[in-house]
Amino acid sequence: MKTNINAILIDDEKNALESLALKISKYFPEITITNKFQNPQKAVIEINTNRPDLVFLDIEMPILSGFDVLSKIKNPDFEIIFVTAYSQYAMDAIKHCAIGYIVKPIDNNDLKNAIKNALQNINQKTALEKNRLLLENLVNTNNSTIIIPTQKGLSFINITDIIRFEGIDGYTQIILKNSSPILSSYSIGKFTKIDDLQNFYLIHKSHFININYIKEYLNEGYLIMCNEDKLPIAKLKRNDFLEKIKNS
C-alpha cells in the first residue's frame, strides 16, 4: 500500500487551483501537492520529467485541453481526476473508462469519493491501460459517432453530419451540415487516422472531405461541396481521388 502520494494540479484558473489545493490538503494530508500549473504546456514537461502518482486535470483550457495534455504524456501510468464544468461531456468518455472526474463547482463529497477511488487504483496499477483506452475512445467510439475534443469539453458528432475537416494552424475546424462549425484542438492528421471515416478523403493537406457531400468536380482541380465550399485538390492526389470516387 503506497502511503506517500505525489500530486500535480493543472487548471488555467488560479482561484480554482488554490481552492482545490486547500480542499485536498484539508481532507487528504497524505497527498503531497508537488506542483500547480496554470500553463498546461509546462505541466506536460513536469509530468514527463517527474512522474506523479495523481494528476488533477482541468478539461477546458486554452492552447491545450486536458485531453491534449494526456495525449502528450509518454506512458501515462498515473491516476487522473478530471475537473470539468461540463458534466455531460465527462459522462460517456471518462466514466466509461473508469477514470475519476469531478464537476465544477466542486462538491466536497464528490471530491472525497473521487480521491478515495484514485488512491485505491494507485495500488492496483491499472492507470496506464485506462488512460490509453480513454485516448482511443476520444477519437473512435462506434460506426456512427465520433467524440471531438474542443475548448469547451467534448462534442459527440454523428459522422453523417460532417461535411469536411479543415486544418488551421494545428487545429481542425469541422464543417457540419445543419449547425455551426466546431473547432477542435486535434490536428487534421488525427482525424485522417480514424477507421470509421472511410467515406472521407484527404484531397489536400488541409482538407479532409466527406465524399458523399461532393456536389461537383471541376477540371481545373477543385471540388464544390454541398454547402458551396470550393476546395482545391492537390495535383498529386487527383488521379487517386478520381479512382476513389468512381469505386465508392
ZIZIJO-V166274 format. One record per backbone hydrogen bond with DSSP energy under -1.0 kcal/mol. CO is the residue of the C=O (numbers start at 1). NH is the residue of the N-H. If there is no record, write none. Layout:
# ZIZIJO-V166274
CO;NH
CO;NH
This chain:
# ZIZIJO-V166274
5;32
6;53
6;54
7;34
8;56
9;37
10;58
13;17
14;18
15;19
16;20
17;21
18;22
19;23
20;24
21;25
22;26
23;27
24;28
28;31
30;5
32;7
32;34
35;9
37;11
39;43
40;44
41;45
42;46
43;47
44;48
45;49
46;50
53;79
54;8
55;81
56;10
57;83
59;61
59;66
62;64
65;69
66;70
67;71
69;72
70;73
75;77
79;55
81;57
82;102
83;59
84;104
86;90
87;91
90;94
90;95
94;97
94;99
95;98
100;82
102;84
107;111
108;112
109;113
110;114
111;115
112;116
113;117
114;118
115;119
116;120
117;121
118;122
121;125
126;130
127;131
128;132
129;133
130;134
131;135
132;136
133;137
134;138
144;159
145;142
146;157
148;155
149;185
153;150
155;148
157;146
158;161
159;162
161;177
163;210
164;175
165;208
166;173
168;171
171;168
172;184
173;166
174;182
175;163
175;164
182;174
184;172
187;190
188;192
191;194
194;197
197;200
199;211
201;203
201;209
203;234
204;207
206;167
207;203
207;204
208;165
209;201
210;213
211;214
213;226
216;224
218;221
218;222
221;233
222;218
223;231
224;215
224;216
225;228
229;225
231;223
234;237
237;241
238;242
239;243
240;244
241;245
242;246
243;247
